[in-house]
Amino acid sequence: MHFAIALVVATIYILASRRVAVLRTQWVLLGLLYGAAVWAVMNLVVLPLTAVAPSSITTAALVNGVISHALFVGLPSAFFAKKVAAS
């Protein structure tokens, strides 16, 4: 399920980049910010609305989650959005 959500998140960025050119021209910065935003939405909005037991967010989990989502979700999404637009 996690990878399915990641695929949807990447698809959203790619589709948005077709209409908003700055998502392609400033892809590194905006990709990193997008990844961090994905982490925030999932952990602060989506998970509290599910039946998952609530947990506190430690500083280590926050840093690890934001950095990993920025690097491994947002940045690749932005990179592929730029590549798709170039082809």
C-alpha positions as CSV (number, residue, x, y, z in Angstrom):
1,M,0.0,0.0,0.0
2,H,2.9,2.3,0.8
3,F,4.3,2.1,-2.7
4,A,0.8,2.5,-4.3
5,I,0.5,5.8,-2.4
6,A,4.0,6.8,-3.5
7,L,3.0,6.1,-7.1
8,V,-0.1,8.3,-6.7
9,V,2.0,11.1,-5.1
10,A,4.5,11.0,-7.9
11,T,1.7,11.0,-10.5
12,I,0.1,14.1,-8.9
13,Y,3.4,16.0,-9.2
14,I,4.0,14.9,-12.8
15,L,0.5,15.9,-13.8
16,A,0.7,19.3,-11.9
17,S,4.1,20.0,-13.6
18,R,2.4,19.9,-17.0
19,R,0.3,23.0,-16.0
20,V,2.7,24.8,-13.7
21,A,6.1,25.3,-15.5
22,V,8.0,26.4,-12.3
23,L,7.6,22.8,-11.1
24,R,9.9,21.8,-14.0
25,T,12.3,24.7,-14.0
26,Q,12.9,24.7,-10.2
27,W,12.5,21.0,-9.9
28,V,15.2,20.3,-7.3
29,L,14.0,22.8,-4.7
30,L,10.3,22.2,-5.3
31,G,10.8,18.4,-5.4
32,L,12.4,18.5,-2.0
33,L,9.7,20.8,-0.6
34,Y,7.0,18.5,-2.2
35,G,8.5,15.4,-0.5
36,A,8.5,17.2,2.9
37,A,4.9,18.3,2.3
38,V,3.9,14.7,1.5
39,W,5.4,13.5,4.8
40,A,3.5,16.3,6.7
41,V,0.2,15.6,5.0
42,M,0.4,11.8,5.6
43,N,1.5,12.1,9.2
44,L,-0.5,15.1,10.4
45,V,-3.7,14.7,8.3
46,V,-4.1,11.2,6.8
47,L,-2.8,8.9,9.6
48,P,-4.8,10.7,12.4
49,L,-8.0,10.1,10.3
50,T,-7.4,6.3,10.2
51,A,-7.7,3.6,12.8
52,V,-3.9,3.6,13.4
53,A,-3.1,4.1,17.0
54,P,-1.9,7.6,17.6
55,S,1.8,8.1,18.4
56,S,3.9,11.0,19.3
57,I,6.4,12.2,16.7
58,T,9.9,12.3,18.1
59,T,12.6,14.7,16.8
60,A,14.5,11.8,15.2
61,A,11.3,10.5,13.4
62,L,10.5,14.0,12.2
63,V,14.0,14.6,10.8
64,N,14.3,11.1,9.3
65,G,10.8,11.2,7.8
66,V,11.1,14.7,6.3
67,I,14.6,14.1,4.8
68,S,13.8,10.7,3.5
69,H,10.5,11.8,1.8
70,A,12.2,14.9,0.4
71,L,15.1,12.8,-1.1
72,F,13.3,9.6,-2.0
73,V,9.8,10.7,-2.9
74,G,9.8,14.4,-3.9
75,L,13.1,14.7,-5.7
76,P,12.5,11.6,-7.9
77,S,9.0,12.8,-8.7
78,A,10.3,16.2,-9.8
79,F,13.1,14.6,-11.7
80,F,10.8,12.4,-13.7
81,A,8.4,15.2,-14.2
82,K,11.2,17.2,-15.9
83,K,12.3,14.2,-18.0
84,V,8.7,13.5,-19.1
85,A,8.3,17.2,-20.1
86,A,11.5,17.1,-22.1
87,S,10.4,14.1,-24.2
